[in-house]
């Protein structure tokens, strides 16, 4: 599931749907205990990973997810 949301997030760059993917990735990465780029890359790359083609796009997505996680309220809900 994480990989599918990550691919969707990367594929939807510049589209309104990207925030939907980011919000789900915020919740999912929190539940999985992913707190760093290294953890994110390690988890996502277990499926299909093209280092030379997509690493920058995945890193940008992770930075957005990590930033959004900083916006969590006390209930664990993402503020929009």
Residue pairs with C-beta under 8 A, 6 or more apart in sequence:
1 28
2 25
2 28
2 29
2 32
2 43
2 44
3 44
3 46
3 47
3 48
5 21
5 24
5 25
5 28
6 21
6 25
6 44
6 58
6 61
8 17
8 21
9 18
9 21
9 22
9 25
9 61
9 64
9 65
10 54
10 57
10 58
10 61
12 18
12 20
12 21
13 57
13 60
13 61
22 61
22 64
22 65
22 68
23 68
23 78
25 61
25 65
26 65
26 68
26 69
26 72
26 78
27 76
27 78
29 35
29 40
29 65
29 69
30 69
30 72
30 76
32 43
33 39
34 40
34 43
37 59
37 62
40 58
40 62
40 65
41 55
41 58
41 59
41 62
44 58
68 78
71 78
71 79
72 78
72 79
73 79
